[in-house]
Amino acid sequence: MKKIVKKEQKILVVNKLNAYATNIFGHTNKDAQILFNVSFSLPKGKICAFIGHNGAGKTTTIKSILGLREVKKGNGTIQVLGYSNIDPKCRRKIGYIPEKGNIEKMKAIDFLVDMGKFYNLTKEQIINRVATLLKEFNLEKNRLNVKLNKLSSGQNKIITIIQAFLSDNELIIADEPTDNLDPEARDLFWNFIIKFHKSNPSTTVFLITHNLDEVEKYTDYTVYLDHGRIRYEGSYNRSAGLRKKYQKMRDKWTKEDQAM
């Protein structure tokens, strides 16, 4: 009897994405290409990592996925949950943790309420959810009445993390989420992610990071971007060691690039 293999569901599909630098007037510079036919997909319900050196094109890719950077016709397509990434049907199903905290001169609680309203949550729902998340990160409730620009960088980052988990998002994109966090807060973050993932097994978490130790320890799936090109996508054998695997790949890519 032929075995039926269940097809893995994809929550994000990026197909042949090209991007170019723009000048101060917003005009495209075709001689300064940033992304070259970038294609990858993320399986539903996994903790995924997006890694690459500074300047590899990770930020440009993420901005394109979030609709913060226009993908012009002919420069690729992006689908989230089966819809165009700019379709309102999927925009409210994505949580985003930016690399840098918010520096607005507004109270943390006001910021969180505003973000919760974006997801069509009531104020009561927001307050209850915030109270639960504060406990997860050992952040005192009185910090909510402090203006964002007056919080420490670590506290600001925690508020930024909390806003991404206010709603039942199906895709969480986290840009360097443990930056500015002390060792204790980092442990709390990863404990929360593991706990969250167990209770929300269909949600995909997509981490943009330089920390290979965290990638090796916590993630299930990796996408590697190098000089605007996808070099590797997939799961890996933890026992083999991520660093060793990528060093071998980099040596191979370097030889290939030199031969071109």
Contacts in CASP RR format, 6 or more apart in sequence:
PFRMAT RR
TARGET T0000
AUTHOR 0000-0000-0000
METHOD contacts of the structure
MODEL  1
MKKIVKKEQKILVVNKLNAYATNIFGHTNKDAQILFNVSFSLPKGKICAF
IGHNGAGKTTTIKSILGLREVKKGNGTIQVLGYSNIDPKCRRKIGYIPEK
GNIEKMKAIDFLVDMGKFYNLTKEQIINRVATLLKEFNLEKNRLNVKLNK
LSSGQNKIITIIQAFLSDNELIIADEPTDNLDPEARDLFWNFIIKFHKSN
PSTTVFLITHNLDEVEKYTDYTVYLDHGRIRYEGSYNRSAGLRKKYQKMR
DKWTKEDQAM
8 43 0 8 1.000
8 44 0 8 1.000
9 43 0 8 1.000
9 44 0 8 1.000
10 41 0 8 1.000
10 42 0 8 1.000
10 43 0 8 1.000
10 44 0 8 1.000
11 42 0 8 1.000
11 43 0 8 1.000
11 44 0 8 1.000
11 45 0 8 1.000
11 80 0 8 1.000
11 81 0 8 1.000
11 170 0 8 1.000
11 171 0 8 1.000
11 204 0 8 1.000
12 41 0 8 1.000
12 42 0 8 1.000
12 65 0 8 1.000
12 78 0 8 1.000
12 79 0 8 1.000
12 80 0 8 1.000
12 171 0 8 1.000
12 204 0 8 1.000
12 206 0 8 1.000
13 41 0 8 1.000
13 77 0 8 1.000
13 78 0 8 1.000
13 79 0 8 1.000
13 82 0 8 1.000
14 38 0 8 1.000
14 39 0 8 1.000
14 40 0 8 1.000
14 41 0 8 1.000
14 61 0 8 1.000
14 64 0 8 1.000
14 65 0 8 1.000
14 77 0 8 1.000
14 78 0 8 1.000
15 39 0 8 1.000
15 76 0 8 1.000
15 77 0 8 1.000
15 78 0 8 1.000
15 79 0 8 1.000
16 37 0 8 1.000
16 38 0 8 1.000
16 39 0 8 1.000
16 76 0 8 1.000
16 77 0 8 1.000
17 35 0 8 1.000
17 37 0 8 1.000
17 38 0 8 1.000
17 39 0 8 1.000
17 61 0 8 1.000
17 64 0 8 1.000
17 71 0 8 1.000
17 75 0 8 1.000
17 76 0 8 1.000
17 77 0 8 1.000
17 78 0 8 1.000
18 33 0 8 1.000
18 35 0 8 1.000
18 36 0 8 1.000
18 37 0 8 1.000
18 38 0 8 1.000
18 74 0 8 1.000
18 75 0 8 1.000
18 76 0 8 1.000
19 33 0 8 1.000
19 34 0 8 1.000
19 35 0 8 1.000
19 57 0 8 1.000
19 60 0 8 1.000
19 61 0 8 1.000
19 64 0 8 1.000
19 69 0 8 1.000
19 71 0 8 1.000
19 75 0 8 1.000
20 28 0 8 1.000
20 29 0 8 1.000
20 30 0 8 1.000
20 32 0 8 1.000
20 33 0 8 1.000
20 34 0 8 1.000
21 28 0 8 1.000
21 29 0 8 1.000
21 32 0 8 1.000
21 33 0 8 1.000
21 34 0 8 1.000
22 28 0 8 1.000
22 29 0 8 1.000
23 29 0 8 1.000
28 72 0 8 1.000
34 57 0 8 1.000
34 60 0 8 1.000
34 228 0 8 1.000
35 57 0 8 1.000
35 60 0 8 1.000
35 61 0 8 1.000
35 64 0 8 1.000
35 228 0 8 1.000
36 228 0 8 1.000
36 229 0 8 1.000
37 229 0 8 1.000
38 61 0 8 1.000
38 225 0 8 1.000
38 228 0 8 1.000
38 229 0 8 1.000
38 230 0 8 1.000
39 230 0 8 1.000
40 223 0 8 1.000
40 230 0 8 1.000
40 233 0 8 1.000
41 233 0 8 1.000
42 48 0 8 1.000
42 171 0 8 1.000
42 204 0 8 1.000
42 206 0 8 1.000
42 221 0 8 1.000
42 223 0 8 1.000
43 204 0 8 1.000
43 221 0 8 1.000
44 170 0 8 1.000
44 202 0 8 1.000
44 204 0 8 1.000
45 197 0 8 1.000
45 201 0 8 1.000
45 202 0 8 1.000
45 203 0 8 1.000
45 204 0 8 1.000
46 204 0 8 1.000
46 205 0 8 1.000
46 219 0 8 1.000
46 220 0 8 1.000
46 221 0 8 1.000
47 193 0 8 1.000
47 197 0 8 1.000
47 204 0 8 1.000
47 205 0 8 1.000
47 207 0 8 1.000
47 218 0 8 1.000
47 219 0 8 1.000
47 220 0 8 1.000
47 221 0 8 1.000
48 204 0 8 1.000
48 205 0 8 1.000
48 206 0 8 1.000
48 207 0 8 1.000
48 219 0 8 1.000
48 220 0 8 1.000
48 221 0 8 1.000
48 222 0 8 1.000
48 223 0 8 1.000
49 206 0 8 1.000
49 207 0 8 1.000
49 208 0 8 1.000
49 209 0 8 1.000
49 215 0 8 1.000
49 219 0 8 1.000
49 221 0 8 1.000
49 222 0 8 1.000
49 223 0 8 1.000
50 58 0 8 1.000
50 61 0 8 1.000
50 62 0 8 1.000
50 206 0 8 1.000
50 207 0 8 1.000
50 208 0 8 1.000
50 209 0 8 1.000
50 223 0 8 1.000
50 225 0 8 1.000
51 58 0 8 1.000
51 208 0 8 1.000
51 209 0 8 1.000
51 210 0 8 1.000
51 212 0 8 1.000
51 215 0 8 1.000
51 222 0 8 1.000
51 223 0 8 1.000
51 224 0 8 1.000
51 225 0 8 1.000
52 58 0 8 1.000
52 210 0 8 1.000
52 224 0 8 1.000
52 225 0 8 1.000
52 226 0 8 1.000
53 226 0 8 1.000
56 225 0 8 1.000
56 226 0 8 1.000
56 227 0 8 1.000
56 228 0 8 1.000
57 225 0 8 1.000
57 228 0 8 1.000
58 208 0 8 1.000
58 225 0 8 1.000
59 175 0 8 1.000
59 208 0 8 1.000
60 69 0 8 1.000
61 225 0 8 1.000
62 173 0 8 1.000
62 175 0 8 1.000
62 208 0 8 1.000
63 69 0 8 1.000
64 71 0 8 1.000
64 78 0 8 1.000
64 85 0 8 1.000
65 78 0 8 1.000
65 80 0 8 1.000
65 85 0 8 1.000
65 173 0 8 1.000
66 85 0 8 1.000
66 94 0 8 1.000
66 96 0 8 1.000
66 173 0 8 1.000
67 85 0 8 1.000
67 86 0 8 1.000
71 77 0 8 1.000
71 78 0 8 1.000
77 84 0 8 1.000
78 84 0 8 1.000
78 85 0 8 1.000
79 85 0 8 1.000
80 90 0 8 1.000
80 93 0 8 1.000
80 94 0 8 1.000
80 171 0 8 1.000
81 89 0 8 1.000
81 90 0 8 1.000
81 93 0 8 1.000
81 170 0 8 1.000
81 171 0 8 1.000
82 90 0 8 1.000
83 89 0 8 1.000
83 90 0 8 1.000
84 90 0 8 1.000
92 118 0 8 1.000
92 119 0 8 1.000
92 120 0 8 1.000
92 167 0 8 1.000
93 169 0 8 1.000
93 170 0 8 1.000
93 171 0 8 1.000
94 169 0 8 1.000
94 170 0 8 1.000
94 171 0 8 1.000
94 172 0 8 1.000
94 173 0 8 1.000
95 164 0 8 1.000
95 165 0 8 1.000
95 167 0 8 1.000
95 169 0 8 1.000
95 171 0 8 1.000
95 172 0 8 1.000
95 173 0 8 1.000
96 164 0 8 1.000
96 172 0 8 1.000
96 173 0 8 1.000
96 174 0 8 1.000
96 175 0 8 1.000
97 160 0 8 1.000
97 161 0 8 1.000
97 164 0 8 1.000
97 172 0 8 1.000
97 173 0 8 1.000
97 174 0 8 1.000
97 175 0 8 1.000
97 177 0 8 1.000
98 160 0 8 1.000
98 175 0 8 1.000
99 175 0 8 1.000
99 176 0 8 1.000
99 179 0 8 1.000
99 208 0 8 1.000
101 148 0 8 1.000
101 153 0 8 1.000
101 156 0 8 1.000
101 157 0 8 1.000
101 159 0 8 1.000
101 160 0 8 1.000
101 180 0 8 1.000
102 111 0 8 1.000
102 148 0 8 1.000
102 156 0 8 1.000
102 159 0 8 1.000
102 160 0 8 1.000
103 148 0 8 1.000
103 149 0 8 1.000
103 156 0 8 1.000
104 111 0 8 1.000
104 147 0 8 1.000
104 148 0 8 1.000
104 149 0 8 1.000
105 147 0 8 1.000
105 148 0 8 1.000
105 149 0 8 1.000
106 147 0 8 1.000
106 148 0 8 1.000
107 144 0 8 1.000
107 145 0 8 1.000
107 146 0 8 1.000
107 147 0 8 1.000
107 148 0 8 1.000
108 143 0 8 1.000
108 144 0 8 1.000
108 145 0 8 1.000
108 146 0 8 1.000
108 147 0 8 1.000
108 148 0 8 1.000
108 151 0 8 1.000
108 159 0 8 1.000
109 130 0 8 1.000
109 144 0 8 1.000
109 145 0 8 1.000
111 148 0 8 1.000
111 159 0 8 1.000
111 163 0 8 1.000
112 126 0 8 1.000
112 130 0 8 1.000
112 144 0 8 1.000
112 159 0 8 1.000
112 162 0 8 1.000
112 163 0 8 1.000
112 166 0 8 1.000
113 123 0 8 1.000
113 126 0 8 1.000
113 127 0 8 1.000
115 163 0 8 1.000
115 166 0 8 1.000
116 126 0 8 1.000
116 163 0 8 1.000
116 166 0 8 1.000
116 167 0 8 1.000
117 126 0 8 1.000
119 166 0 8 1.000
119 167 0 8 1.000
119 169 0 8 1.000
121 129 0 8 1.000
121 166 0 8 1.000
121 167 0 8 1.000
126 166 0 8 1.000
129 165 0 8 1.000
129 166 0 8 1.000
130 144 0 8 1.000
130 162 0 8 1.000
130 166 0 8 1.000
131 141 0 8 1.000
133 162 0 8 1.000
133 165 0 8 1.000
133 166 0 8 1.000
134 140 0 8 1.000
134 141 0 8 1.000
134 144 0 8 1.000
134 162 0 8 1.000
136 188 0 8 1.000
136 192 0 8 1.000
136 195 0 8 1.000
137 158 0 8 1.000
137 161 0 8 1.000
137 162 0 8 1.000
137 185 0 8 1.000
137 188 0 8 1.000
137 189 0 8 1.000
137 192 0 8 1.000
138 184 0 8 1.000
138 185 0 8 1.000
138 188 0 8 1.000
139 155 0 8 1.000
139 158 0 8 1.000
139 159 0 8 1.000
143 151 0 8 1.000
143 155 0 8 1.000
143 159 0 8 1.000
146 155 0 8 1.000
148 156 0 8 1.000
148 159 0 8 1.000
151 159 0 8 1.000
153 180 0 8 1.000
154 180 0 8 1.000
154 181 0 8 1.000
154 182 0 8 1.000
154 185 0 8 1.000
156 180 0 8 1.000
157 177 0 8 1.000
157 179 0 8 1.000
157 180 0 8 1.000
157 181 0 8 1.000
157 185 0 8 1.000
158 181 0 8 1.000
158 185 0 8 1.000
161 174 0 8 1.000
161 177 0 8 1.000
161 189 0 8 1.000
164 172 0 8 1.000
164 174 0 8 1.000
165 172 0 8 1.000
165 196 0 8 1.000
168 200 0 8 1.000
169 203 0 8 1.000
170 202 0 8 1.000
170 203 0 8 1.000
170 204 0 8 1.000
171 203 0 8 1.000
171 204 0 8 1.000
171 206 0 8 1.000
172 203 0 8 1.000
172 204 0 8 1.000
172 205 0 8 1.000
172 206 0 8 1.000
173 206 0 8 1.000
173 208 0 8 1.000
174 205 0 8 1.000
174 206 0 8 1.000
174 207 0 8 1.000
174 208 0 8 1.000
175 208 0 8 1.000
176 208 0 8 1.000
176 209 0 8 1.000
176 210 0 8 1.000
177 189 0 8 1.000
177 207 0 8 1.000
177 209 0 8 1.000
178 185 0 8 1.000
178 186 0 8 1.000
178 189 0 8 1.000
178 190 0 8 1.000
178 209 0 8 1.000
178 211 0 8 1.000
178 214 0 8 1.000
181 189 0 8 1.000
190 214 0 8 1.000
190 218 0 8 1.000
193 205 0 8 1.000
193 218 0 8 1.000
194 218 0 8 1.000
196 203 0 8 1.000
196 205 0 8 1.000
197 203 0 8 1.000
197 205 0 8 1.000
207 214 0 8 1.000
207 215 0 8 1.000
207 219 0 8 1.000
209 215 0 8 1.000
212 242 0 8 1.000
212 243 0 8 1.000
212 246 0 8 1.000
215 222 0 8 1.000
215 242 0 8 1.000
216 238 0 8 1.000
216 241 0 8 1.000
216 242 0 8 1.000
216 243 0 8 1.000
220 235 0 8 1.000
221 234 0 8 1.000
221 235 0 8 1.000
222 232 0 8 1.000
222 233 0 8 1.000
222 234 0 8 1.000
222 235 0 8 1.000
222 236 0 8 1.000
222 242 0 8 1.000
223 230 0 8 1.000
223 232 0 8 1.000
223 233 0 8 1.000
223 234 0 8 1.000
224 230 0 8 1.000
224 231 0 8 1.000
224 232 0 8 1.000
224 233 0 8 1.000
224 246 0 8 1.000
224 249 0 8 1.000
225 231 0 8 1.000
226 250 0 8 1.000
226 253 0 8 1.000
231 249 0 8 1.000
231 253 0 8 1.000
232 246 0 8 1.000
232 249 0 8 1.000
236 242 0 8 1.000
236 245 0 8 1.000
END
